[in-house]
Amino acid sequence: MLMRTDPFRELDRLAQQVFNGSGTWSRPAAMPMDAYRAGDEFVVAFDLPGVSAEAIELDVERNVLTVKAERRPARTGDNVEMQVAERPLGVFSRQLFLGDSLDTEHIQAAYDAGVLTLRIPVLEKAKPRRIAITGQDVPQINA
């Protein structure tokens, strides 16, 4: 219902992250995520620590959701000499193929503590509903 992913593309992204931690706009690095259903909406959480909210792009075209983010080097002064720099820099990206039962017009996005959280409502037509039964009266049994 939520998404389909291309396993070969994901393997390529993971291999790129292991062998070349920096992503570029033409070959972005992998972006880890969690996805789950909570009531009448799907929730997707992307890990983007160290990325500013202004460096995140979120687009939906048809049923394809694209998230791109860029982690830039920390700004340092003239008298600063970096001792350890292990956090990968560059561009991170992820595409999700959303099912037809999700309402892409009403996606909500929030970014807090390095986590981008998207809430995608389920369309009314896709929600379970109770069907009333009509017909002949069923005789009551008196006990």
LINCOR-V775180 format. One record per pair of residues at least 12 apart in sequence whose C-alpha atoms are under 7 Angstrom apart, sorted by the first residue. I is the first residue (numbers start at 1). J is the second residue. D is the distance in whole Angstrom. If there is no record, write none. Layout:
I:J:D, I:J:D
//
This chain:
1:99:5, 1:101:7, 2:98:5, 2:99:5, 3:96:6, 3:97:5, 3:98:5, 3:99:6, 4:96:7, 4:97:5, 5:96:7, 5:97:7, 13:29:6, 13:30:5, 14:30:6, 16:29:7, 17:29:6, 17:30:6, 21:88:5, 22:88:6, 22:89:5, 22:90:5, 23:90:5, 23:91:5, 23:92:6, 24:90:6, 24:91:5, 25:91:6, 28:91:5, 28:92:5, 28:93:6, 29:91:6, 29:92:5, 29:93:6, 30:92:6, 30:93:6, 30:94:7, 31:46:7, 31:47:7, 31:92:6, 31:93:6, 31:94:6, 32:46:6, 32:47:6, 33:45:5, 33:46:4, 33:47:6, 34:46:7, 40:121:6, 40:122:5, 41:119:6, 41:120:5, 41:121:4, 41:122:5, 42:119:6, 42:120:5, 42:121:6, 43:117:7, 43:118:6, 43:119:5, 43:120:6, 44:117:6, 44:118:5, 44:119:7, 45:115:6, 45:116:6, 45:117:4, 45:118:6, 46:115:6, 46:116:5, 46:117:6, 47:114:6, 47:115:5, 47:116:7, 48:114:5, 48:115:6, 48:116:7, 49:114:4, 49:115:7, 50:71:6, 50:114:6, 51:70:6, 51:71:5, 51:114:7, 53:111:7, 55:69:6, 55:70:6, 56:68:6, 56:69:4, 56:70:7, 57:69:6, 63:97:6, 63:98:5, 63:99:7, 64:95:7, 64:96:6, 64:97:5, 64:98:6, 65:95:6, 65:96:5, 65:97:6, 66:94:6, 66:95:4, 66:96:7, 67:93:6, 67:94:5, 67:95:6, 68:91:7, 68:92:6, 68:93:4, 68:94:7, 69:91:6, 69:92:5, 69:93:6, 70:90:5, 70:91:4, 70:92:6, 71:89:5, 71:90:5, 71:91:6, 72:89:6, 72:90:6, 73:89:7, 101:122:6, 101:123:6, 101:126:5, 102:120:7, 102:121:6, 102:122:5, 102:123:5, 103:120:6, 103:121:5, 103:122:6, 103:123:5, 104:120:7, 106:120:7, 106:121:7, 107:119:6, 107:120:5, 107:121:7, 108:120:7
//
